[in-house]
Amino acid sequence: MNLPPLAILLVFQCLGEGAAQLLGLPVPGPVIGMLLLLIAFLSSPRLAQLMEPTSWGILQHLSLLFVPAGVGVIAAAGQLKGDLPAIVVALVVSTVLAIAVGALVTNAAMKRFTSARQARSDEESH
């Protein structure tokens, strides 16, 4: 992983956090940052190419990001007992939605990257 792509990710996360705080939006800052990053990718395919290797590296170790959340849930298990049914429903619904949205975004990104690579290889062959 290279440092500049990681710095770009952090900059977009900070931009999202700043936008959420300044505008009082009910959407988490990292989500806004990801939307801003998506807009940047769509407007600059070169930026997407720069970020691609680092993004794949992060995705390969994505499960490590769930460790702090799991530790937090276990640490607060006593406080969560009264709200367990609501928590289970929220977890199931949010997991299904996250998987569906992730699949749709990944599918769209893969199509875009594949067509961009195909266009580059066609240009190089001519």
C-alpha positions in Angstrom: 0.0 0.0 0.0 1.2 3.5 -0.9 1.0 6.4 1.5 -0.6 9.0 -1.0 -3.7 6.8 -1.6 -4.2 6.4 2.1 -3.8 10.1 2.6 -6.4 10.7 -0.1 -8.8 8.4 1.7 -8.3 10.2 5.0 -8.7 13.6 3.3 -12.1 12.5 1.8 -13.1 11.1 5.2 -12.2 14.5 6.8 -14.1 16.3 4.1 -17.2 14.2 4.8 -16.9 14.7 8.6 -16.5 18.5 8.0 -19.5 18.6 5.7 -21.7 16.6 8.2 -20.7 18.9 11.1 -21.0 22.2 9.2 -24.3 21.3 7.5 -25.8 19.4 10.4 -26.5 16.4 8.2 -27.9 13.2 9.8 -25.6 11.2 7.5 -22.3 10.0 9.0 -19.3 11.9 7.7 -17.5 8.9 6.3 -20.5 8.1 4.1 -20.4 11.6 2.8 -16.7 11.3 2.3 -17.2 8.1 0.3 -19.8 9.9 -1.9 -17.4 12.7 -2.5 -14.7 10.2 -3.4 -17.1 8.5 -5.8 -17.7 11.8 -7.5 -14.0 12.4 -7.7 -13.5 9.0 -9.2 -16.2 9.6 -11.8 -14.7 13.0 -12.7 -11.1 11.7 -12.7 -10.5 8.1 -13.8 -6.8 8.7 -13.2 -7.5 9.2 -9.5 -9.4 5.9 -9.5 -6.5 4.1 -11.1 -4.2 5.6 -8.5 -6.4 4.4 -5.7 -7.1 0.9 -7.1 -4.1 -1.1 -5.7 -4.4 0.4 -2.2 -8.2 -0.2 -2.2 -7.7 -3.8 -3.1 -5.2 -4.1 -0.3 -7.6 -2.7 2.2 -10.4 -4.9 1.0 -8.3 -8.0 1.4 -8.0 -7.2 5.1 -11.4 -5.7 5.7 -12.3 -8.2 8.4 -9.7 -6.6 10.7 -11.9 -3.5 10.8 -14.7 -5.4 12.5 -12.5 -6.4 15.5 -12.9 -3.1 17.4 -16.7 -3.1 16.8 -16.9 -6.7 18.1 -14.9 -5.9 21.2 -17.2 -2.9 21.9 -20.3 -5.0 21.6 -18.9 -7.6 24.0 -17.8 -5.0 26.4 -21.3 -3.4 26.5 -23.2 -6.7 26.4 -24.8 -6.2 29.8 -26.3 -2.8 28.7 -27.7 -4.3 25.5 -29.9 -7.1 27.0 -33.1 -5.0 27.2 -32.8 -3.9 23.5 -31.7 -7.2 22.1 -34.7 -7.8 19.7 -34.4 -4.3 18.2 -30.6 -4.7 17.9 -31.0 -8.1 16.1 -33.5 -6.7 13.6 -31.3 -3.6 13.0 -28.3 -5.9 12.5 -30.1 -8.2 10.0 -31.7 -5.4 8.0 -28.5 -3.3 7.9 -26.4 -6.3 7.0 -28.7 -7.2 4.1 -28.8 -3.6 2.9 -25.0 -3.2 3.2 -24.4 -6.4 1.2 -26.9 -5.4 -1.5 -25.5 -1.9 -1.9 -21.9 -3.1 -1.7 -22.7 -5.7 -4.5 -24.3 -3.1 -6.7 -21.5 -0.6 -6.2 -18.8 -3.2 -6.8 -20.6 -4.5 -9.9 -20.8 -0.9 -11.3 -17.2 -0.2 -10.4 -15.9 -3.4 -11.9 -17.8 -2.7 -15.2 -16.3 0.8 -15.2 -12.8 -0.4 -14.5 -13.1 -3.2 -17.0 -14.3 -0.9 -19.8 -11.6 1.6 -19.0 -8.9 -1.1 -19.2 -10.3 -2.4 -22.4 -10.3 1.2 -23.9 -6.6 1.6 -22.8 -5.6 -1.7 -24.2 -7.4 -0.9 -27.5 -5.6 2.5 -27.6 -2.2 0.8 -27.0 -2.8 -1.8 -29.7 -3.4 0.8 -32.3 
